[in-house]
Each structure stands twice: as C-alpha cells, then as structure tokens.
Amino acid sequence: LLSVEEVFGRLEPKKVAQLLHPMIETIGLERYSIPKAVTSKFSFLYGSVLSAFVKDMQKNIVELCDIRKCVVEQMMEDRELL
C-alpha cells in the first residue's frame, strides 16, 4: 500500500498545473463572473501559482488530508461497509 505522502509526492507539479490551467479561466468566468479580459490578462500566472500550490500540498498533505478520519466517516455513513 502507498501512503498519502507517497501518492501526492508522485505528482508532478508542472504537469498538474498544465492539466488544471484551462479550468482556472472557466471557473473565474462561470463561478465568480470575472470578466474574460481580466482572467486572460493574468493567465500567465496560473501555471506558476498552481505548481506552487501542488508543491505546498505535497509538503503539508498530512495536515490537509486525514485519511483515518475520511475512512471512519465514510464507514459511519455506509454501515454496510462494516
């Protein structure tokens, strides 16, 4: 079995940033009604910001994701799993 740290450690921050980059403008436009002129103007920053975000998640994943809590909560919701 892999640990959460190992799984997130395998992520390539630049690759994740490339995959998420197209979604950032869409989220800004659709969810927050940010004008396209604004999202387009700052799109050059998305890659570096997303890459830094992934790196930060990798360093702090244990604090961000408590697998034991997730499993216990899921099992409590679906008693058939027990």
SVG drawing of the C-alpha trace seen along z (x, -y; Angstrom):
<svg xmlns="http://www.w3.org/2000/svg" viewBox="-25 -43 32 48">
<polyline fill="none" stroke="black" stroke-width="0.4" points="0.0,0.0 1.0,-3.6 0.8,-6.3 -0.9,-9.6 2.5,-11.2 3.8,-8.8 0.8,-9.3 1.0,-13.1 4.8,-13.0 4.5,-11.3 2.5,-14.2 4.5,-16.4 3.6,-20.0 4.2,-21.3 2.1,-18.5 -0.8,-19.1 -0.6,-22.8 -0.9,-22.1 -3.9,-19.9 -5.7,-22.4 -4.7,-25.6 -7.6,-25.6 -10.1,-25.2 -9.0,-28.3 -10.3,-30.7 -13.6,-28.8 -14.0,-28.9 -13.3,-32.6 -15.8,-33.3 -18.6,-31.0 -18.5,-30.8 -17.2,-34.3 -18.3,-36.3 -14.8,-37.7 -14.6,-39.3 -12.7,-37.4 -10.4,-40.4 -9.2,-40.1 -8.8,-36.3 -6.9,-36.4 -4.7,-39.2 -3.5,-37.1 -3.4,-33.7 0.4,-33.7 0.4,-33.4 -1.8,-30.4 0.9,-27.8 3.4,-29.1 0.6,-29.6 -0.8,-26.1 2.6,-24.5 3.5,-26.2 0.1,-25.2 0.8,-21.5 4.3,-21.7 2.8,-23.2 0.1,-20.5 2.9,-17.8 4.7,-19.3 1.6,-19.6 -0.7,-16.7 -0.8,-15.1 -2.3,-18.2 -4.7,-18.7 -5.9,-15.2 -6.7,-12.9 -7.3,-9.5 -8.3,-7.8 -11.0,-10.4 -12.2,-10.1 -12.4,-6.3 -14.2,-6.4 -16.7,-9.0 -17.4,-7.0 -17.9,-3.8 -20.2,-5.5 -22.3,-6.8 -22.4,-3.4 -22.8,-0.8 -22.8,2.0 -19.0,1.4 -18.6,2.6"/>
</svg>
